[in-house]
Amino acid sequence: MLNNQITFPELTNCKLCPNVCGVNRYSKKLGFCKSGVESGVINICLHKGEEPVIGGTQGICNVFFGHCNMQCVFCQNYQISNKNYKLNSFSFDLVINNIIEFLENGINTVGFVSPSHFIPQMKFIIDKIRLKGHKPIIVYNSNAYDNVKQIELLEDYVNIYLPDFKYFYNELSEKFSATKNYFQFASIAIKEMYRQKGSTLITNEEGLAESGLIIRHLVLPNNINNSIKLLEFIAEEISTNVAISLMSQYFPTNKTKLPSEINRKISKSEYDEVLKTMNNYGFSKGWIQDLNSSNNYLPDFNKINPFEI
């Protein structure tokens, strides 16, 4: 068994993410995310809901980490992201074997979801998969609240960066996600992702991405100016050639007590206004969603595949 043979020095004074807790995760004193030294993986499944250039018709092997270094009150993955929930991680052996099973069945893209607070474990898993002769496309799917130094160290591990650029206004990140200075850290991290990958999505003969950067943004109700300012920043400080995935799938989960201003789906007029801004700035690569998309992306992690209808 691998679990008893691994040590991660970074976790003895954990500063993996911008929370910079500095705790020893091998002790009983845990930091903001309340995560230890286990694999952190809670679910591995086939997911066909990603951007078409990533999942294609076959889908992607998504590896979900538990807890989170942010605590968004509207999180669709609340069943596994809430740091106060007790979760049982898969063993490293099980994680590696399950991923390899997907790879041997024709799925060649592996997405690591919410990995910011489990980067050493993620790198270990990738190394083991590579040692067994597999070279899948690796997708780093984070909330962008990342430590730029950790992103720098991922250059030889990650093929596609898929950050969710959430907030321009820090007061929103504090109010909705218990996160301080989100924009400062996320903007620097995404700029580093852009430095590594540029604005070109490299695709294979089947049209599936093999390398690049896709910036996701979820439009929130009553907060379209937040979205507009983020698009302005990307246009002026990064590039209008970068691929944008503009999401309308916001859904007010009934498991969470939400502030009244975000306790509804977004309206067509709100989404159209943000889309208009996106077009005005000249963004021409990416994806938009139908307003009914919120009905299609609600996972249930009580199932083996949380995205099964």
C-alpha positions in Angstrom: 0.0 0.0 0.0 1.3 3.4 -1.0 -0.3 5.5 1.7 2.1 4.5 4.5 5.2 5.0 2.3 4.8 8.6 1.2 5.8 11.9 2.8 5.1 15.3 1.5 7.5 17.8 3.1 5.4 20.8 1.9 2.6 19.7 4.2 4.7 20.0 7.4 4.4 23.8 7.0 1.6 24.2 4.6 1.6 27.3 2.4 0.3 25.7 -0.8 -2.4 28.2 -1.4 -2.9 31.9 -0.6 -4.4 31.1 2.8 -0.8 30.5 3.9 -1.9 28.7 7.1 1.6 27.4 7.9 0.2 24.4 9.8 1.7 20.9 10.0 -0.9 18.8 8.2 0.7 15.6 9.7 -0.5 16.9 13.1 -4.0 17.2 14.4 -3.9 21.0 13.9 -5.3 21.6 10.4 -5.5 24.8 8.4 -8.4 26.6 6.7 -9.3 23.7 4.4 -9.1 21.2 7.2 -7.2 18.8 5.0 -4.5 16.3 6.0 -1.9 14.3 4.2 -4.2 11.7 2.6 -4.8 11.6 -1.2 -7.7 13.9 -0.8 -9.5 12.3 -3.7 -13.2 11.8 -3.0 -14.5 10.8 -6.4 -13.2 9.7 -9.8 -15.7 9.6 -12.7 -16.4 10.1 -16.4 -17.7 13.6 -17.0 -19.1 14.8 -20.3 -20.0 18.3 -19.1 -16.7 20.0 -19.8 -16.0 22.3 -22.6 -16.3 20.3 -25.9 -12.7 20.8 -26.8 -11.7 19.1 -23.5 -14.2 16.3 -23.2 -15.3 15.7 -26.7 -18.0 13.0 -27.1 -16.2 10.5 -24.9 -15.8 12.7 -21.9 -13.0 13.2 -19.4 -11.8 11.3 -16.3 -12.4 13.9 -13.6 -10.6 13.4 -10.2 -12.4 15.4 -7.5 -10.5 16.5 -4.4 -12.5 17.0 -1.2 -12.8 20.1 1.0 -11.6 23.4 -0.6 -9.4 26.4 0.0 -12.4 28.6 -0.6 -15.9 28.2 0.9 -18.4 29.4 -1.7 -21.9 29.5 -0.3 -23.3 28.7 -3.7 -20.9 25.8 -4.5 -22.5 23.0 -6.6 -20.1 20.5 -5.1 -21.0 21.4 -1.5 -21.3 17.7 -0.6 -17.6 17.4 -0.9 -16.2 20.9 -0.8 -17.6 22.0 2.6 -14.5 21.9 4.9 -16.7 20.9 7.9 -17.9 17.7 6.4 -16.1 14.5 7.3 -14.9 12.8 4.1 -13.0 9.6 3.5 -10.4 9.9 0.8 -9.5 7.1 -1.6 -6.2 5.4 -1.1 -3.4 6.4 -3.5 -3.5 2.8 -4.9 -7.1 3.1 -5.7 -6.8 6.5 -7.3 -4.0 5.4 -9.5 -5.6 2.2 -10.5 -9.0 3.8 -11.2 -7.4 6.5 -13.4 -5.4 3.9 -15.3 -8.6 1.9 -15.9 -10.1 5.0 -17.6 -7.0 5.5 -19.7 -6.9 1.8 -20.8 -10.5 2.2 -21.9 -9.8 5.1 -24.3 -10.2 8.2 -22.1 -7.0 10.1 -22.5 -7.7 13.3 -20.6 -7.5 13.5 -16.8 -8.9 16.5 -15.0 -8.0 17.3 -11.4 -10.8 19.3 -9.8 -10.2 21.7 -6.9 -6.5 20.6 -6.5 -5.0 23.8 -5.0 -4.7 22.4 -1.5 -3.6 19.0 -2.7 -0.9 19.8 -5.2 1.8 17.5 -3.8 -0.6 14.6 -3.9 -1.7 15.5 -7.4 1.9 15.6 -8.6 2.6 12.2 -6.9 -0.4 10.7 -8.7 0.7 12.0 -12.1 4.2 10.8 -11.5 3.0 7.3 -10.7 0.7 7.2 -13.8 3.6 8.3 -16.0 5.9 5.6 -14.5 3.3 3.0 -15.5 3.7 4.2 -19.1 0.7 6.5 -19.5 0.9 10.1 -20.7 -2.6 11.5 -20.5 -3.5 15.1 -21.1 -3.6 16.7 -17.6 -6.2 19.4 -16.9 -5.7 21.6 -13.8 -9.3 22.8 -12.9 -9.0 25.2 -10.0 -10.9 28.2 -8.5 -7.8 30.3 -9.3 -7.1 31.0 -5.7 -3.7 29.6 -6.3 -0.2 30.3 -5.0 1.7 31.5 -8.1 4.9 29.7 -6.9 3.0 26.4 -7.0 1.7 27.2 -10.5 5.3 27.8 -11.6 6.2 24.3 -10.4 3.4 22.7 -12.4 4.7 23.7 -15.9 6.0 20.1 -16.6 2.8 18.5 -15.2 -0.1 20.4 -16.6 -1.2 20.5 -20.2 -4.4 22.5 -19.9 -5.2 25.1 -17.3 -8.9 25.6 -16.6 -9.2 28.2 -13.8 -12.5 29.6 -12.7 -11.9 33.4 -12.5 -14.6 34.2 -9.9 -14.3 37.7 -8.6 -12.9 41.2 -9.5 -14.2 42.7 -6.2 -12.6 41.3 -3.1 -15.6 42.3 -1.0 -17.6 39.7 -3.0 -15.0 37.0 -2.4 -15.1 37.7 1.3 -18.9 37.8 1.4 -19.6 34.7 -0.7 -16.5 32.6 -0.4 -14.8 33.4 2.9 -11.7 34.4 0.9 -9.5 37.4 1.3 -7.7 39.2 -1.6 -9.0 36.8 -4.1 -8.5 39.0 -7.2 -4.8 39.8 -6.4 -3.9 36.2 -6.1 -6.1 34.8 -8.8 -5.0 37.4 -11.4 -1.3 36.7 -10.7 -1.8 32.9 -10.9 -3.8 33.2 -14.2 -1.1 35.4 -15.7 1.4 32.7 -14.9 -0.8 30.1 -16.5 -0.9 32.4 -19.6 2.9 32.7 -19.6 3.2 29.0 -19.7 0.5 28.3 -22.3 -0.2 31.5 -24.2 -3.6 32.1 -25.9 -3.4 29.2 -28.4 -5.3 26.1 -27.8 -3.4 23.3 -29.4 -5.7 20.5 -30.6 -5.3 17.1 -32.2 -6.9 15.7 -35.3 -10.1 15.0 -33.4 -10.3 18.6 -32.3 -9.5 17.8 -28.7 -7.3 20.2 -26.8 -3.8 19.0 -25.9 -2.4 22.2 -24.5 -3.6 25.6 -23.5 -5.5 27.9 -21.2 -9.3 28.3 -20.9 -10.6 30.9 -18.4 -14.0 30.1 -17.0 -16.2 32.6 -15.4 -19.6 32.0 -13.7 -22.0 34.9 -13.9 -23.7 35.7 -10.6 -27.1 37.2 -10.2 -27.2 40.9 -9.3 -23.4 41.1 -9.9 -22.9 41.5 -13.6 -20.5 44.4 -13.0 -18.2 41.9 -11.4 -18.2 39.9 -14.6 -17.8 43.0 -16.8 -14.7 44.2 -14.8 -13.1 40.7 -15.0 -13.6 40.7 -18.8 -12.1 44.2 -18.9 -9.1 43.0 -16.9 -8.5 39.9 -19.1 -8.8 42.0 -22.3 -6.3 44.7 -21.0 -3.9 42.7 -18.9 -3.9 39.2 -20.5 -5.3 38.8 -24.0 -8.5 39.0 -26.0 -7.2 35.9 -27.8 -7.5 33.7 -24.8 -10.5 31.2 -24.7 -13.3 32.2 -22.4 -16.0 29.9 -21.1 -18.8 32.2 -20.0 -21.1 30.1 -17.7 -24.7 30.8 -17.0 -25.1 27.6 -14.9 -25.4 29.4 -11.5 -27.9 27.6 -9.3 -28.9 28.5 -5.8 -28.5 25.2 -4.0 -31.3 24.6 -1.4 -28.7 23.1 1.0 -27.1 26.4 1.7 -28.3 29.6 3.3 -27.7 32.2 0.6 -27.7 36.0 0.8 -30.9 37.2 -0.9 -29.1 38.9 -3.8 -27.8 35.6 -5.1 -30.7 33.4 -4.1 -32.0 33.0 -7.7 -30.8 31.9 -11.1 -29.3 34.6 -13.4 -31.7 36.3 -15.8 -31.4 36.4 -19.6 -30.8 40.1 -19.5 -27.9 39.7 -17.0 -26.3 37.0 -19.1 -26.8 38.9 -22.4 -25.3 42.1 -20.9 -22.1 40.2 -19.9 -22.1 38.4 -23.3 -22.4 41.8 -25.0 -19.3 43.1 -23.1 -17.4 39.9 -24.1 -18.2 40.6 -27.7 -17.4 44.3 -27.5 -13.9 43.5 -26.2 -13.3 41.2 -29.1 -13.1 37.9 -27.4 -13.7 35.4 -30.2 -12.6 32.1 -28.8 -14.6 30.1 -26.2 -18.0 28.9 -25.2 -21.3 30.3 -23.9 -24.2 28.4 -22.2 -27.9 28.2 -22.6 -29.8 29.7 -19.6 -31.2 26.2 -18.9 -27.7 24.9 -18.3 -28.1 25.2 -14.6 -30.4 22.2 -14.7 -27.7 20.0 -16.3 -24.7 20.5 -14.1 -25.9 19.7 -10.6 -23.9 16.8 -9.3 -24.9 14.3 -6.6 -21.8 12.9 -4.9 -23.9 10.2 -3.2 -23.7 8.4 -6.6 -20.7 6.6 -8.0 -20.9 9.0 -10.9 -22.3 12.2 -9.5 -23.3 13.5 -13.0 -25.5 10.5 -13.9 -29.0 11.7 -14.6 
